[in-house]
Amino acid sequence: MFARPTAPLSLTPLLTLLASVCALSACTVGPDYAGAPQVAPDAAHAANFVRTPAAGMVSTRAPSQWWLALDDPQLNTLIDAALAHNPDVHAAQARLREARAQLQHQKANGMPTASFDAAALRMREPNLSSLSSSQGGSSSSGGGPLQLYTAGFDASWEIDLFGGTRRAVEAATAEADAVDADLADIQVSLAAEVAQAYVGLRDEQQRLTLAKRSAELEQQMLTLTQQRRAHGTAADVDVERLTTQVENTRSTFSPLDAQVAESLDQLAVLTGQAPGALDQELSALGPLPALPASVAIGDPASMLQQRPDIRAAERRLASSNAQIGEHKADFFPKVTLFGDLGYTAANPGHLVRKNNFSWIGAPYLQWNVLDFGRTLSSVRGAEASRDEADAKYAHTVLAALQDANTSLSRYGYQREHLATLQQVQASADRSATLMRQRYVAGTSSLIDLIDTQRTQFIAQQNVVAAQAELLKDFVSLQKSLGLGWRVEG
């Protein structure tokens, strides 16, 4: 503890210093953040996307939970489970908590620090009389043990004169917002990945079922041809041709079974479960989700606002900009106010007496006037990081515009392709119906009927595959629009 001053200290100079410090603390060095730069302004503020299909699209703002428009309760359950239990989401949530804790730490750096301390000291002095006698000197009696008790309260506060701490808080705030956007981006990707895997599963199951039905028809054709050969009305080459066709169709079973198993395991892991956990629940054949009649896509401006990766890039740009000011503040002096209040006594019962009270208050100035360019190099490094973040933001915006337009184009062309295949299927259905009528009337053979039905199944398989591909393109479109994230509390 400090000794008590012999003369009273006037508070006027201290108050004057505090007033001056408070006035200076309004100064904040470094560049103020002016917002993200304009990137492709014509495309970003256009009324419509460049590749918007001619029909089936509406310019209203798309809903975040886009999967509800597919009207598939099983898919809704899987996406909800993934968003709640996926390990990647948990890791991102932990990073968000960490970033928010770091923000609170930076805010606390701008506040005073205070501590309480107490001590009890006991010391025995050497026996000076014995030492003096042995050396022939004068004698003095040694004292007993020396006891000292202290208790005090210390406080310090570094005045943020030039805004270094404020810039650090600004940078930490922007970084926490960026990590929040990272979490949203993971949610967007996860919802799309679950939907893609689920559509793939239903597609594989349906194609496997149609392949088995086609194999059954081909086997019937083979059996009839074998019977005709036995009666001399069919050649060996016809039997071999149909045998090859049956085996080729059956050879598709194993790859499709493997794909079904892979999709089941993928969905289990995405929802935070072990492979095989969803086999009983999803192994039964189910229909593909139904596409909505129209798709809400909004406009480029709304897409750029809601895409989490763009928001994350913009927030990191703001953080990098604030870090320049944080380093520039090191060019200027730092002022810290110290204060101490305490009691010191040889007897603990007398510790809090007025005569044993001491205090001290002192401003402390520190200015690193010669650092051989360390601060300047830190500033230049921060400026380079800001320029890198600026370039990354521009790249993210351009990539988002490309992603959205490519997804729209792919969705539009795939829808046209599906319409063509549906016409082929309708023609195959009519052909099968006419052939069935001819067979009943006795004007065509059973082999002709079975062959027509096999063509019909092939057309159905093509339509199912095209429908699944269109659904996947729909999912990719929603992902490109930045949809599927949830606000974290």
N, C-alpha and C positions, 0 to 999 in steps of 0.2 A: 504493500500500500504506500501511497505517497504521503509525505509529511504535509501537515496543514500549513498554508501560507501564513506568514507573520503579519501581513497587511491585507486588508480586504481588497478583493479584485473587483474592479468596476465592470459592470455588464454592458456598458454602452459600446465599447469597441467590438465586443463579441456579437451584439445584436446588429451593429452596422455591417459586420462581416457576413452574418447570416442573410441580411437583406440583399447585400450585393450578390451573394452566391445564388440566392433564389432568382434574382433577375437574370443572372448569366445562365442559369440552368434551363431557361426557355430556349437557348440556342441549341440547335441540332445540326451537326455537320453531315456531309454526305449528300448524295443526290436523292431527292424525293421521288418516290415511285409514281410514274405518270400513267400507269396501266400498260397492258400488253400492246405490242406494235400491231399495226394493221397488216394482215396477211391476206392476199387475194381478195381485196374488198369487194370487187364486182361479183365474184362467185359466192362470197360469204353472205352477202346481203341481197342476193337474187330472190325473186318470189318463188322459184322452183329450182329443183336440182336439174342439172344438164341432162342426165340420163333417165329422167322420170318416164315410165311407160305411158302410153297414150290412154290407157283405161285401167280401171281397178284401183286407182290411187286417190286419196283425198288429202288436202293440205292442212287438215286439222291436226293439232298436237297429238302425238301418239301417247297412249297410256304406258306407264312404267312397267306394269305387270302385263306385258304383251301376251304371255302364254295363256292368259285367261280367255283370249279370243279364239283359241284352238278348241275350247270346250272339251277338254280331256281331263277328268278328275284325277286319273292316275298320274298324268304328267304334272299336274299342279302339286300333288303330294310329293313327288320326287324332287321338284325344284325347291319347295319349301324345306324339305329335309336337307338338301344340299346346302342351302343358304344358312341353315341353322347348325349343321354338324360337320361341314367340310373342313379338314385341317388347314387348308390354305386360308380360309376365311378367319379361322381362329388365330392364325399367325398374323394376319393383317390387322385384326382387332387388337392384338397385343402390341404391335408396332404403333398403332394409334394411341393406345394408353401411354406408351413410352414417350411419344412425341408430346402429348399433352402434359406429362409429368415434367419433361424438359422445359416446356413453356412456363409452367409454374415456378420452376427453379430460376429461370431468367427473370421473371417478375420479382421474385424474392431478392435477387441480387441488387435491385434498386432500393431496397428497404434497409433501415438500420439493423445492425446486429447488436445483441445484448447478451450478457452472461453474468451469472452470479458465481462468486467463489468464496470459499472459506478455508481457513487453515489453522491448525494448532501446532505451534513449534515448541520444542523443548531441547535445550542445549546445555551441556556442562562445560565451563571454562577450565583451562589447565590451572593447577595449583602454583601460582606465581611465587609464593613464599618459599616453597621447596626449591624451585628453580633458582631463586635469587640467593639462597643460602649456599647452595652447592657451587655457585659462581662467585661467592664473596660479596654480593651486592646487598642492597637494602631489602628488607623483607616487607611483604604486604600479604595480607590474608586472602586466600582464594574465595571467591563467592560461591554460592550454591547454584543449582541448576537455573538457567535462564528460561523463562516461559513467555510466549508471545501468542496472542490470539488475534486473528484478523477476519473480517467479513466485509465483502464489498460488492458493488454492482458496477460493471464496465459496459460501455456502449460506444459504438463507432458507426459512422455513416459516411460513405463516399459520395460526395455530391456529384450528380451526373451533369457536370457543367456543359459539356459539348455533345451530349446525347448518345454517347457510346452505349450505355445500358439500354436506352430507349430503342436504339437501332437493333440491339441484340434481341430485345423482346419482339420487335417488329419482325425480325428474321425468323424467330422461333414460332411466332404465330402463323406466318405464312407456311412454314414447313409443316406444322401440325395440320393446317388445312390441306396441304398437298398429300400427306399421308392418309387423311380422311378420303380424299379423292382416289387414292390408290386402292383403298378398301372397296370403294364403289366400283372401280374398274374390275377388280377381281370378282365381284358379284355379277357384273354384266357378263363377263366371260364364262363364269360358272353356270349361270342360267342358260346361256346359249349352248354350252357343252353338254349339259344334261338333256336339253331338248334334242340336240343333234343325235346323241346316243340313243335316246328313246325312239326317235323316228327311224333310226337305223335298225333297231331291234324289231320294230313292227314290220318294217319293210322286209327284213330277212325272214321273219316268220311267215309272212304271206307268200313270198317267193318260194320258200321251201314247200309250203302246202300246195301251191300251184304246180311246182315241179313234180311232186309226188302224184298228183292227179294226172299230169301229162304222161308220166311214166306208166301209169295204169292203162291209159288209153293206148299208148304205144305197145304195151305188152299184149293187149287184146288184138291189135293189128298184127303183131307178130304171130300170135297163136292162130289167127284165121289164115294167114299166109302159109304157115306151116301145114295147115289142113289142106289148103289148095294145092300145095306142092305134092302132098301125098296122093292127091287125086289127079296130078298131072296138069293142073291148070295154072301153076305158078312156078317160076324158075328158082334155082338155088340163089341166084344173085339177089332176088327180091327178099329172100329170107335173111341173107347176110346183111343187106342194107338196113332192114328193120332191126336186126339184132344189134348192129352198131349204134343205131339211133337210140334204142332202149338203154344200152350201156352208157352212152354219152349223157343221157338225161340223168341216170342214176348216179353218175360220177359227180354231179353237182350237189348231191345231198350232203356229203361230208364237209365240203368247204362252207356250205350254208350253216350246218350245225355248229361248226367251229366259230363262225361269225356271230351266231346267236349267243353262244357261251361267252365270247369275248365282250359282246355288248352288255350282257347281264353282269359280268364282273366289273366292267367299266362303270355302270350305273351304281353298283354297290359301293365302289371306292369313292365315287363322286359324292355320294350321300353319307360318307364317313363310316361305312360298314366294310366287313371283310368280304372278299370274293365268295360268291355262292349264297350270300344272305338274301338275295332277291329272287333266287331261282323259283321257289314255290309261288311267289306272288306274281311273277311276270312271265313264267314259262308258257302259260296258256296263250293261244292265238288271240290277238286283239286287233282291232281296226286301226288304221292310220288316223291321226288327229285330222279334224276337218278345218280347212282353211276358211277364213272369213271372206265374205263376198267382196269387201273392199279393205284396203290397208291404209291406215292413217300414218303419214310420214312427216307432216309438218313442213318446214322450210329449212334451208341451210343455216340460217341464223339460230333457230331453235336447236338444231342438231349440234352446232358448235358450243352452245351454252350448256347442253345436258351431257355431252360426252365427258366422262370422268378423266380420261387421259389428257384432254385439253385443259381441264381445270387444274389438274396436278402440274402440268407444265407451266401454266400461268402463275401458279402459286410459288413454284420453285424459282421462277424468274423474279418475283417480288422478294423472295427471301435472299437471293443473290444480290439484288440491288441494295437491300438493307445492310448486308454484310460489308459493303464498301464503306458506308458511314461508320459502322462499328470499328473498322480498322483506322479510318481517318481520325477518329477521336483520340487515338494514341499519339497524334502529333502534338496535342495540347496538354497543359498541366492538369493534374488531378488533385482535388482538395478533399481531405478526409477530416471529419470532426471527431475528436476523441473526448470522452467524458468518463470520470471515475468518481464514485461515491463510496466511502468505506469507513470502517471503525477498526482501531487497533488498540489493544490493551494487554497488560501482563496478567490480568485476572479476568476470567470469562464472565464473572458477575458484574464487572465494570465496563463491558465491551460497548454497550450502547449509550454510554454517557456522552453528554454534549462535548466535553473537553477532548474526547477520544475520536471525534469525527473529523474526517479529512475529505477534501474534494479537489478535483482538478478538471479543467476544460481547456482543450487546445485544438486549434486548427493545424492541419499538417499538409503542406504543399509538396507535391512530387512532380517533377517535370524531367522527362528523359530527353535532354536536349542533344545528346550525342549517341545515336544508336547505329551509326554506320550504314544507314539505308535499310534497316530491318523493317521499320514501319512502312516505308515507301514500297518495298517489295511486297509486303502483305496487301497493301492497297492495290497495287498493280495486279497481283494474283486474284484478288476479289473482283476487280474489273474484268479480268479475263474470264472468270467463272460466270459473271453476269452476261458477257457476250455469248458464251457457250449456251447458257440457259435461254437466251434470246433466240439463237439459231435452232435449238431443240424445240422451242415453242412453235416457230414457223414451220419446222418439219412436221410436227404433230398435227397442226392445222391442215396443211396440204395433204398429209396422209389420210386424215379423217375425211376430207372432201373426196379424195379418190376412192376411199373405202365405201362411202355411201353411194357414190355414183356407180361404181362397179357392181355393188350389190343390187342396186335398182335395175341396172341393165341386165344382169344375170337373171334376176327374178322375172323381168318382162319377157325375155327370150325363152326361158324355161316354161313359162305359162303358155306361150305360143306352141312350143314343142309338145307339151302335154295335150293341148287341144287337137293337134294333128294326130297324135297317137290315139286319142279317144275316138276320132273319126275312123281310124283304122280298125279299132276294136268294134265300133258300131257296124262297120262293113263285115267284119268277121262274124259277128253275131247274126247278122242277116243271112250270111252265106250258110252258117250252121243250121239256121232255122229252115231255109229252103232245102238244104240237103236232107234234113230230117223228114221233111214232107215228101221228098222224092223217094226216100228209103221206105217210108210207110206205103207209098203208092207202088212200090216194087220197080221203080225205074232207075235206082242206083243201088250199089252194093253197100254192105256194112263197112267194108274197108274205106270206101269213099266218105261215108259218114264219120267214121272215127278219125280219119285224116283231117277232115274239116273241123272237127271238134278240137283236135290237137292244135291246129292253127289258131283257133279261137283262144285257147289257153295261153299260147305264146303272146298273142295280142294283149291279153289280160295282164300277163307278167310285165310286159313293157309299160303298160299304163300304171301299174302299181309302182314300178321303179321310177317312172317319171313323176308320179305324185310325191313319192318320198323325196326325190331330188328337189322338187318345187318347195316342199315343206322345209327342207334344209336351207334352201335359198331364202325363204321367209325368215328363218331364224337368223341367218347371217345378216339379213337386212336390219332386223331389230337390234342386233349387236352393233352394227355400223352406225346406227342412230344413237347409240349410247344408252340404251334402255335396259332396265332390269336391276338397278341398284336401289338400295334402301338407305334411309337416313339413319345414322348411328347417333344414339343419345350421348 
